[in-house]
Amino acid sequence: VLFKKGSANLRPEAFDILRSVGIKLLEKNPKSIELEGHTDSTPIRSRQFPSNWELSSARATSVVKFLITIVGPTAIGKTSLAIKLARNYKTEVISADSRQFYRELNIGTAKPSKDELSSVKHHLINNISVTDKYDISHFEADARKIIDNLFKTKDYVILVGGSGLYIDTILYGIDKMPNIENSLRKKLNEEFENNGLK
């Protein structure tokens, strides 16, 4: 239990717990965090987030929201851990994997099984086709919209994946991506067909 019952004050041991599982505590106005028995004047800060993601400090009366992020290489148990946490916190899972979006890619992507997908709600898995135009800026917009909606009713959301760029995009943001003309794609494909790889 990280909070005293009926209070937003963090228990002293909470900071070590939060650091150990990689939870990001966000604050709109970083202030001292009032702990049981003493005050830690060192503010907890996050990197720059969009304004609609800014949350109040732990001292405030509003509820602090947590995005629990699970990151690592394939086959280390990220999915099973994410499901356990989602069940425990009665929340949902968002995938941040660069290949699990695609319905047609079922080999080498380590997607959750049908049973795992049905055990808790998952987002951004099998949601698009390989023929769709989809890049990291689309992912950022989709994931943020989902997270914003989940935070309206839930205090915890689980973000899990092995694609570092996609994780970083959610945690730290990304610069605006320029639009690429279809003519450039067509030109490059023609060069490949005519010349092959060199």
C-alpha positions in Angstrom: 0.0 0.0 0.0 1.7 3.2 -1.2 -0.8 5.6 0.3 -2.3 6.1 3.7 -6.0 5.4 3.7 -8.0 8.5 2.9 -4.8 10.5 2.1 -2.7 11.4 -0.9 0.5 11.3 1.2 3.0 8.8 0.0 4.5 6.4 2.5 8.3 6.7 2.8 9.0 3.3 1.3 6.9 4.1 -1.7 9.7 5.9 -3.5 11.9 2.8 -3.6 9.0 0.7 -4.8 8.2 3.3 -7.5 11.8 3.4 -8.7 12.1 -0.4 -8.7 9.2 -0.9 -11.1 9.8 2.1 -13.3 6.6 4.0 -12.5 6.6 7.7 -13.6 5.0 10.1 -11.1 3.9 13.2 -13.0 3.2 16.5 -11.4 1.7 19.7 -12.7 3.4 21.9 -10.1 6.3 20.0 -8.5 6.3 20.7 -4.8 7.6 19.0 -1.7 6.1 15.7 -1.0 4.7 15.4 2.5 5.6 12.0 3.9 4.5 10.4 7.1 6.7 11.9 9.9 8.7 14.2 7.7 8.8 16.3 4.5 11.1 15.6 1.6 11.7 18.9 -0.1 13.1 17.4 -3.3 10.5 17.6 -6.0 9.6 14.7 -8.2 9.7 15.9 -11.8 8.9 14.3 -15.1 10.3 15.2 -18.5 8.1 17.4 -20.7 4.7 16.0 -21.2 1.7 17.5 -23.1 -0.3 19.7 -20.9 -3.3 17.4 -20.8 -1.0 14.7 -19.3 0.1 16.9 -16.4 -1.1 15.7 -13.0 -1.3 17.3 -9.7 1.3 16.8 -7.0 1.0 14.0 -4.4 0.1 16.7 -1.8 -3.0 17.8 -3.8 -6.4 16.4 -3.3 -6.8 15.0 -6.8 -5.8 11.4 -7.4 -2.4 10.7 -8.8 -2.4 8.5 -11.9 0.3 5.9 -12.7 1.5 4.7 -16.0 3.3 1.4 -15.2 5.9 0.7 -18.0 7.3 -2.7 -18.6 10.2 -2.8 -21.1 12.6 -5.5 -22.2 13.6 -8.0 -24.9 11.4 -10.8 -26.3 10.6 -13.8 -24.1 11.4 -12.5 -20.7 7.8 -12.6 -19.4 6.6 -9.0 -20.1 3.2 -10.1 -21.2 2.5 -12.3 -18.2 3.7 -9.6 -15.8 1.5 -7.0 -17.6 -1.5 -9.3 -17.3 -0.9 -9.9 -13.6 -0.6 -6.2 -12.9 -3.7 -5.4 -15.0 -5.7 -7.9 -13.0 -4.4 -6.6 -9.7 -5.1 -3.0 -10.5 -8.3 -3.7 -12.5 -7.0 -1.9 -15.5 -6.0 -2.5 -19.2 -2.8 -3.1 -21.2 -1.4 -1.0 -24.0 1.1 -2.6 -26.4 4.2 -0.6 -27.5 5.6 -3.1 -29.9 6.4 -2.0 -33.4 5.2 -5.3 -35.0 2.3 -6.5 -32.9 0.0 -3.8 -34.4 -0.2 -5.8 -37.7 -2.8 -8.5 -38.0 -0.8 -10.4 -40.6 2.4 -10.7 -38.6 2.0 -13.7 -36.3 5.5 -15.2 -36.7 8.4 -13.7 -34.8 6.3 -11.1 -33.0 5.5 -12.9 -29.8 2.0 -11.6 -29.6 -0.1 -12.5 -26.5 -2.1 -15.7 -27.0 -5.9 -15.6 -27.5 -6.3 -16.6 -23.9 -4.0 -13.9 -22.7 -5.8 -11.3 -24.9 -9.2 -12.4 -23.5 -8.0 -12.4 -19.9 -7.6 -8.6 -19.8 -8.3 -5.8 -22.3 -5.4 -5.2 -24.7 -4.9 -2.2 -26.9 -2.9 -1.7 -30.2 -2.5 -5.4 -31.0 -3.8 -6.6 -34.3 -5.4 -3.3 -34.9 -4.1 -2.5 -38.4 -3.0 -4.2 -41.6 0.5 -4.2 -43.1 -1.1 -2.4 -46.1 -2.2 0.6 -43.9 -0.1 3.7 -43.6 1.0 3.8 -40.0 4.1 5.3 -38.4 5.2 6.3 -34.9 3.3 9.6 -35.0 0.0 7.6 -35.6 1.0 5.3 -32.7 1.7 8.3 -30.4 -1.7 9.8 -31.1 -3.5 6.5 -30.7 -1.8 5.5 -27.5 -2.2 8.9 -25.8 -5.9 9.0 -26.7 -6.3 5.5 -25.1 -4.3 6.5 -22.0 -6.3 9.7 -21.6 -9.6 7.8 -21.8 -8.4 5.1 -19.4 -7.2 7.7 -16.8 -10.8 9.0 -16.6 -11.9 5.9 -14.8 -8.7 4.2 -13.7 -5.7 5.1 -11.6 -3.3 2.7 -13.2 -2.6 1.9 -16.9 0.0 -0.7 -18.1 2.3 0.1 -21.0 4.3 -2.9 -22.2 6.6 -3.6 -25.1 10.1 -4.2 -26.4 10.4 -1.3 -28.9 12.3 1.4 -27.2 11.4 4.2 -29.6 7.7 3.6 -29.1 8.1 3.5 -25.3 10.1 6.7 -25.4 7.5 8.4 -27.6 4.9 7.9 -24.9 7.1 8.7 -22.0 9.0 11.7 -23.4 7.2 12.8 -26.6 8.5 13.0 -30.2 9.1 15.8 -32.7 6.4 16.3 -35.3 7.0 14.0 -38.2 7.0 15.5 -41.8 4.6 14.1 -44.4 6.2 12.0 -47.1 4.9 12.3 -50.6 3.7 9.0 -52.2 5.8 9.9 -55.3 9.0 9.4 -53.2 7.9 6.0 -52.1 7.0 5.1 -55.7 10.4 6.3 -56.9 12.3 4.3 -54.3 10.3 1.1 -55.1 11.0 1.5 -58.8 14.7 1.9 -58.1 14.7 -1.2 -56.0 12.8 -3.2 -58.8 15.2 -2.0 -61.5 18.5 -2.1 -59.6 18.0 -4.4 -56.7 20.2 -4.1 -53.6 23.8 -3.0 -54.0 
